[in-house]
């Protein structure tokens, strides 16, 4: 067999790559039009040369950021997964009105508090901030979108009887009793678990109360 008889792969047409649709197919009319424009020296606009980044993709990037930076990212990861079910298509095609509608819908249907709505708002802001930083989108649709004001919530204190019962449970087992200083700190300061165990000052206070 002569080397000239060996056929290699067909040459790649650059116009096909430019006009390839998300499903991998090429629209014939667009292909013919683009070929004619190329002969006339016309170039595609910059916006059409790169594939639009999907919202699901910038959400995945934000999720990876959460997992790498946060000590306890599970709640925010779950919220981001929920947001992905409400937004589809290119990230730069989502409008502020659409975001407002989704946030309001989540608040009404799930009876979520203003604080939880703010969590969703913050996650969307994070996703778009990272996307802008990486050059995937040019602007955020959340710009100018007003946040819902959070209330102070309900201030809750243990009654004397509730505190007594709780301490009795702690005293019932030696391995539980050693955590009583942590209970004292929580009851008298209102510190959250993360502030007590994940900061040096919280751990120092627990150690001092245990002396």
N, C-alpha and C positions, 0 to 999 in steps of 0.2 A: 504494500500500500504506500502510495506516495504521500509525503508530508502535506502536499497541497490538498489532498483529499480529506484530511482530518479537519472536521469542523469544530470550532470552539463554541463557547456560549455566545448567544446573539448580543450585539452591542447594546449598551444601556442608553436609552433615550432620555436625556436630562429633562425634557419637557414632561415626560410621564411622571417623574418624581415630583415635579412642581405641582402637578394637577391631581395627584393621587388622593382619593377621598379616604375618610377614616376606615371605610370597609375594605380598602385595598383596591377598589375598582377605579376606573378612569372614565369620566364623562366624555363621550366622543365629540360633542359639539364644542366643549371647552378646549379639548385637545387641538382641534382644527383651528380654533380661534387663536390659541396661544402660539401655534406654529406660524400663523400669518403675522401676528404681532412681533414675533422674534425676527422674521424676515424684514420687517419695517424698522427694526432697531428699538422697539418698545420693550421696557423692562417691567417686571411685576413690581407692584408696590412692596415696600419692606414688610408690611403687615402680612402679606400673602406668602412670603417666602418661608416663614417659620410656622410650625403647627401651634395652634392655640393650646395653652395649658388648661386642662380640665380642672374643675373644682376638686374632684376626688383626688387628683394628684397633689394639689397644694395642701389639701387636708392631710394626706399621707405624710407629706414632708413635715407639717406641723406636729403630727403625731410622733414622728421619729424624734423631733426636737424635744417634745414633752418627756418622752421616755429617757432621753439622754441627759436632761437637765433637772428634772423633778425627782424628788425622793419618793413620792407617792403619787404617780401619774394616773392611776387606774380610773378615778372618777372623770378626769378631764379627757382621757382616751375614750371612755364610754360616751361622753357628751359629743366628742368630735365624730364618732361613728354614727351617732344619731343625726347630726347635722348633714352628714354625707347622704343620708336617705332623703333629705329635703331639697338638696341642690344638685342639679345635673348640668352637663354641658360645660362650655368654656368658662373659666373663672372670671374673665373680663367681660362676660356678657350678663353677669348677675347684677341686678340693680339694687339700689338702696331700698326702694319700695318693696321688692321681693324679699329682702332680708327682714324688713320690718314686719311683713306679713307672716313669715315663718316664725320669728321670735314671738309674735303675738299669739300665733296658733299654738305653739308649745306651751305658753303660759296658760291659755284657756283650757286646752284639752287635758293637759297633765296636772292642772292646778298647781303649777310651779310658782315659787315665790319670785319677787323681784331680784333677790340675790342670785338665784339659779339662772334667771334670764341674763343677768350681768355676766355670769360665767360663760354662757353661750356667746354673748356679744364679745367678750374678751378673747375667746378661742377663734372666732372669725377674724378679729383684728390681728391676732397672732399669725394666722394662716396667710392673710394678705400682706402683712408686714414682711414676712419671710419671702413671700413670692416676689414682692417688689425688690427686696434686697438681692435676690438671685436673678433678677431680670426676667421673670416669668410673666409678670403683669406690670402695667405702667402706673396704675392708680388703684385705690381701694374704694369700693362702693360704700364702705362704712363711714367715709369722711363726711362729717356734718350730721351723721345720724345720731340723734339724741339718746342718751342712756336713760333707762327708767330709774327713778330715784328709789333707793332702798330705805325701808323703814328700820327703826331700831329693833323691831321684833319684840319678843316677850322676855322680860327679865325673870328668871326662875331661880328660886332659892330652895334648898332642902329645909323642911321643917325639922324641929328638934327630934321628933319621933322618927322621921325618915333617916336622919343622920345616925341616931342611936341604933336603928336596925341595921344600917349599913356597916357600922363599926362592929356590931355583934357578929355579922357574917365574916368580917375580916379576922376577928379573934378566934373564929371557930377552927381555923387551921393555921399551923405555924408558918407555912409557906405563903399564906395570904397576909398574916399579921405584919410581916416585915415591910409591906407596902403601905402601911398606915401613914407614914410621912408624906407620901405622894398624894394621899387623899386630903391630908391637912392643907397641902399646898394648893390643890385644885379648889377646895372649898373656900379658901380665904383669899385667893387671887383671881379666880375665874379663868386661869390659863387653860388653853386647849392642850390636847395631848401632844401635838407637834411642838408647841412652844416649851413644854415641860421636858421632853425627851430628846429633841433634836437641836437644842441650843445649849451652849455651855453654861449660860446663866441659870437656865432651868435645872440642869443636872446638878449645878453647884448648890442651888437652894434645897434640892431634895437631900443632898449629902449633908448639908448643915442641919436640916430638921431631924435627920436620923441620928445625929450625935447625942 
